[in-house]
Amino acid sequence: MLIGVVALALGGVWLLSRPEGAARFQARDLGLPLLAGAGFGLFFVFIDQAGQAATFWPLVASRSASLTLMLSLTLLARQAPLPEQPAWPLVALSGVLDAGGNACFALAAQAGRLDVAAVLSSLYPASTVILAGLVLKERFTRPQLAGIATALAAIVLIAW
């Protein structure tokens, strides 16, 4: 049953993220999403483990490592290390919301079960898609809408 639910989730992710006009399934289309999912999953497990002793210090370490890695990659790519000044408020808001979401996850994992906290926090892509439609007036194709429905169904089945 679990393998079927995971396959359903992967199918939903593929439908949602595939380029417009892509007719055939290619395994390489799942490479980066799988890597990202594994990274998020490991992050959540490690935050839960480290958070048993100190709730917020693991998040400070995580942000410090992220900042160091991103600055290094930016310098290696020879890009400007800072965004244009008009983007600063949105960049700051993005950071605050991301850190707040991770802090809430750490608290939820300590207060209850990690599996429930992880599944419920995995709903954030749905809010991203909904906000893209509402705020950015983004239009979704039928395969993308099917992907959203499939991914949400998989999340419900995993939580069940």
Sequence and secondary structure as in RCSB ss.txt:
>XXXX:A:sequence
MLIGVVALALGGVWLLSRPEGAARFQARDLGLPLLAGAGFGLFFVFIDQAGQAATFWPLVASRSASLTLMLSLTL
LARQAPLPEQPAWPLVALSGVLDAGGNACFALAAQAGRLDVAAVLSSLYPASTVILAGLVLKERFTRPQLAGIAT
ALAAIVLIAW
>XXXX:A:secstr
 HHHHHHHHHHHHHHHHS TT  S  GGGGHHHHHHHHHHHHHHHHHHHHHTT SSHHHHHHHHHHHHHHHHHHH
HTT  SS  GGGHHHHHHHHHHHHHHHHHHHHHHHHS HHHHHHHHTTHHHHHHHHHHHTS     HHHHHHHHH
HHHHHHHHH 
